[in-house]
Amino acid sequence: MNAPDFDTLCEYIPQQTSVEGVWSLATEYYAGLGIDGLLYADLKPQKLTLMTNLSQDWTTHYTDQDYVKVDPFFRYCCNSYAASDVGQDCILHHSYMTPAEKRFILDAGETGLTAGFVSPLRAKSQNGLAGWNFLSSYGRAHVNNLRHRHENEMRLIGHMVHQQISQVNLSEADEATQLTSRETEALQWTARGLRTDMIAAKMNLRPVTVELHLRNARTKLSAKTRDQAVAIALVAGRISL
């Protein structure tokens, strides 16, 4: 098991322009350390990012059993920023867990991933939570040794991956809200006080087409009205008076 060079990884992660590229680097790095099971979660009130390299059979089983309701990762592991041991091999140390939670851990252990630890990124609050679940099929002793030698490095890489995934998602969301030239022009004329029929004459379009462009612009800008769309576009510098 040989992990990619740490310094090189720190250089490459910020260069990735796709979530897939960031994830590929992360899985390769952690696999090189003997972490062959990964779960990354970033739960926000209006957005969920959940990524894993666990088998499709397990993720389907997880969904079918509605395990999200008893998964300790979401219930306990991100209640603070401290790392915590997880997995079947340390279940005796978690006497506070309910029988249902313990059954889940034992069931998860059937995948062969019997030991690991959680690295929180954002402690649970009204703003959600975020963190990594690092799992290994090499057992408790391996994970303990790994934490002793590489925990700070692993958590740093996890934080960098989290930051880059968040940045890529923001960039993609921004691209998805870019206005077309027609939408921009229709908003521009609206900002100057022209009505739909006048804008249609200026743009050599039918009024119904102008309405379509303005409706699309409102949707992209998350505006409820035409005036609100104009105000958002002006503030963002997408149009001018």
C-alpha positions as CSV (number, residue, x, y, z in Angstrom):
1,M,0.0,0.0,0.0
2,N,1.7,3.2,-1.2
3,A,-0.1,6.5,-1.0
4,P,0.6,9.2,-3.6
5,D,3.2,11.8,-2.7
6,F,1.6,14.1,-0.1
7,D,3.1,17.3,-1.5
8,T,2.2,16.5,-5.0
9,L,-1.4,15.7,-3.9
10,C,-1.6,19.1,-2.2
11,E,-0.6,20.7,-5.5
12,Y,-2.9,18.7,-7.7
13,I,-6.2,18.9,-5.7
14,P,-6.7,22.7,-6.2
15,Q,-6.1,22.2,-9.9
16,Q,-9.1,19.9,-10.4
17,T,-12.0,21.4,-12.3
18,S,-14.5,18.5,-11.8
19,V,-15.8,16.7,-8.8
20,E,-14.9,13.4,-10.5
21,G,-11.2,14.6,-10.7
22,V,-11.1,15.6,-7.1
23,W,-12.8,12.3,-6.0
24,S,-10.4,10.2,-8.0
25,L,-7.4,11.8,-6.3
26,A,-9.0,11.3,-2.9
27,T,-9.8,7.6,-3.4
28,E,-6.4,6.9,-4.8
29,Y,-4.7,8.6,-1.8
30,Y,-6.8,6.9,0.9
31,A,-6.6,3.5,-0.8
32,G,-2.8,3.8,-0.7
33,L,-3.1,4.0,3.1
34,G,-5.4,1.0,3.4
35,I,-8.6,3.0,3.6
36,D,-10.7,1.0,1.1
37,G,-14.1,2.4,2.1
38,L,-14.9,6.1,1.9
39,L,-18.0,8.1,2.7
40,Y,-18.0,11.9,2.2
41,A,-21.0,13.9,3.2
42,D,-21.8,17.6,3.1
43,L,-25.3,18.2,4.4
44,K,-26.7,21.7,4.1
45,P,-30.3,22.8,4.6
46,Q,-31.0,23.1,0.8
47,K,-28.3,20.9,-0.7
48,L,-26.9,17.4,0.0
49,T,-23.5,16.2,-1.4
50,L,-23.0,12.5,-0.6
51,M,-20.2,10.5,-2.2
52,T,-18.9,7.0,-1.6
53,N,-16.9,4.2,-3.1
54,L,-18.9,1.5,-1.4
55,S,-20.5,-1.1,-3.6
56,Q,-23.8,-0.4,-5.3
57,D,-25.2,-3.5,-3.5
58,W,-24.5,-2.0,-0.1
59,T,-25.8,1.5,-1.0
60,T,-29.0,-0.1,-2.3
61,H,-29.3,-2.2,0.8
62,Y,-28.7,0.9,3.0
63,T,-31.5,2.7,1.2
64,D,-33.9,-0.2,1.3
65,Q,-33.3,-0.7,5.1
66,D,-33.7,3.1,5.6
67,Y,-30.4,3.0,7.6
68,V,-30.0,6.8,7.4
69,K,-32.3,7.0,10.4
70,V,-29.9,4.9,12.6
71,D,-26.5,5.5,11.0
72,P,-24.2,6.8,13.8
73,F,-22.3,8.9,11.3
74,F,-25.2,11.3,11.1
75,R,-26.5,10.9,14.7
76,Y,-23.2,11.1,16.7
77,C,-20.0,11.3,14.7
78,C,-20.2,14.9,13.6
79,N,-21.5,16.4,16.9
80,S,-18.1,17.9,17.4
81,Y,-14.8,18.4,15.4
82,A,-13.1,15.5,17.2
83,A,-12.2,12.3,15.3
84,S,-14.0,9.2,16.6
85,D,-13.5,5.4,16.1
86,V,-16.2,3.6,14.1
87,G,-16.8,0.1,12.9
88,Q,-17.6,-3.4,14.1
89,D,-14.2,-3.8,15.7
90,C,-14.9,-1.1,18.3
91,I,-18.6,-1.6,18.8
92,L,-18.0,-2.6,22.5
93,H,-16.7,0.9,23.2
94,H,-20.0,2.5,22.2
95,S,-22.4,1.3,24.9
96,Y,-24.6,4.4,24.4
97,M,-25.8,3.2,21.0
98,T,-29.3,1.7,20.6
99,P,-29.8,-2.0,19.6
100,A,-30.9,-0.7,16.1
101,E,-27.7,1.3,15.7
102,K,-25.5,-1.7,16.8
103,R,-27.4,-3.9,14.3
104,F,-26.5,-1.4,11.6
105,I,-22.8,-1.5,12.5
106,L,-22.7,-5.3,12.5
107,D,-24.6,-5.4,9.2
108,A,-22.1,-2.8,7.7
109,G,-19.3,-5.0,8.9
110,E,-20.5,-7.7,6.5
111,T,-18.9,-5.7,3.8
112,G,-15.5,-6.5,5.3
113,L,-14.9,-2.9,6.3
114,T,-14.8,-3.5,10.1
115,A,-12.7,-0.6,11.4
116,G,-12.3,3.1,10.7
117,F,-12.6,6.6,12.0
118,V,-14.7,9.7,11.3
119,S,-13.1,13.1,10.5
120,P,-15.7,15.9,10.9
121,L,-15.4,18.9,8.7
122,R,-18.4,20.9,10.0
123,A,-20.0,20.0,13.3
124,K,-23.7,19.4,13.3
125,S,-25.9,22.5,13.7
126,Q,-28.9,24.1,12.0
127,N,-26.6,24.6,9.0
128,G,-26.1,20.8,8.6
129,L,-22.9,18.9,8.9
130,A,-20.0,17.6,6.9
131,G,-17.4,15.0,7.4
132,W,-15.5,11.9,6.2
133,N,-16.0,8.3,7.2
134,F,-12.7,6.4,6.6
135,L,-13.2,2.6,6.7
136,S,-10.7,-0.2,6.3
137,S,-10.8,-4.0,5.7
138,Y,-7.4,-4.3,7.4
139,G,-8.8,-4.2,10.9
140,R,-8.5,-2.2,14.1
141,A,-4.8,-2.5,14.6
142,H,-4.1,-1.1,11.1
143,V,-6.4,1.8,11.7
144,N,-4.9,2.6,15.0
145,N,-1.4,2.6,13.5
146,L,-2.6,4.7,10.6
147,R,-4.1,7.3,12.9
148,H,-0.9,7.4,15.0
149,R,1.3,8.0,11.9
150,H,-1.0,9.8,9.4
151,E,-4.1,11.2,11.0
152,N,-3.2,14.9,10.6
153,E,-2.2,14.4,7.0
154,M,-5.4,12.4,6.2
155,R,-7.6,15.1,7.8
156,L,-5.8,17.9,5.9
157,I,-6.3,16.1,2.6
158,G,-9.9,15.5,3.5
159,H,-10.4,19.2,4.2
160,M,-8.7,20.2,0.9
161,V,-10.9,17.7,-1.1
162,H,-14.0,19.1,0.7
163,Q,-13.0,22.7,-0.2
164,Q,-12.3,21.9,-3.8
165,I,-15.5,19.9,-4.3
166,S,-17.4,22.9,-2.8
167,Q,-15.6,25.3,-5.1
168,V,-16.3,23.2,-8.2
169,N,-20.0,22.9,-7.2
170,L,-20.2,26.6,-6.9
171,S,-18.5,27.2,-10.2
172,E,-20.9,24.7,-11.9
173,A,-23.9,26.4,-10.3
174,D,-22.7,29.8,-11.5
175,E,-22.3,28.5,-15.0
176,A,-25.8,27.1,-14.9
177,T,-27.2,30.5,-14.1
178,Q,-25.3,32.4,-16.9
179,L,-27.8,34.4,-19.0
180,T,-27.8,34.0,-22.8
181,S,-27.2,37.0,-24.9
182,R,-31.0,37.3,-25.7
183,E,-31.9,37.0,-22.0
184,T,-29.4,39.7,-21.2
185,E,-30.6,42.0,-23.9
186,A,-34.3,41.6,-22.9
187,L,-33.4,42.4,-19.3
188,Q,-31.3,45.4,-20.4
189,W,-34.3,46.9,-22.3
190,T,-36.6,46.1,-19.4
191,A,-34.2,48.0,-17.1
192,R,-34.5,51.0,-19.4
193,G,-38.3,51.0,-19.0
194,L,-39.4,49.4,-22.2
195,R,-42.6,47.2,-22.3
196,T,-42.7,43.8,-23.9
197,D,-44.0,44.9,-27.3
198,M,-41.4,47.6,-27.5
199,I,-38.6,45.2,-26.6
200,A,-39.9,42.8,-29.2
201,A,-39.7,45.5,-31.9
202,K,-36.1,46.4,-30.7
203,M,-35.0,42.8,-30.8
204,N,-37.0,41.8,-33.9
205,L,-38.8,39.1,-32.0
206,R,-42.4,38.2,-31.3
207,P,-43.6,39.4,-27.9
208,V,-44.2,35.8,-26.7
209,T,-40.5,35.1,-27.4
210,V,-39.5,38.1,-25.4
211,E,-41.7,36.9,-22.5
212,L,-39.9,33.5,-22.8
213,H,-36.5,35.1,-22.5
214,L,-37.5,37.1,-19.5
215,R,-39.1,34.1,-17.8
216,N,-35.9,32.1,-18.3
217,A,-33.9,35.0,-16.9
218,R,-36.1,35.2,-13.8
219,T,-35.6,31.4,-13.2
220,K,-31.8,31.6,-13.5
221,L,-31.6,34.6,-11.2
222,S,-34.1,33.0,-8.7
223,A,-36.3,36.1,-9.1
224,K,-40.0,36.1,-8.4
225,T,-40.8,39.2,-10.6
226,R,-39.3,40.9,-13.6
227,D,-38.3,43.9,-11.6
228,Q,-36.5,41.7,-9.1
229,A,-34.7,40.0,-11.9
230,V,-33.6,43.4,-13.2
231,A,-32.4,44.5,-9.8
232,I,-30.4,41.2,-9.3
233,A,-28.8,41.5,-12.7
234,L,-27.9,45.2,-12.1
235,V,-26.3,44.4,-8.7
236,A,-24.4,41.4,-10.2
237,G,-23.1,43.6,-13.1
238,R,-24.8,41.5,-15.8
239,I,-26.6,44.5,-17.2
240,S,-26.3,48.3,-16.8
241,L,-28.5,51.3,-17.1
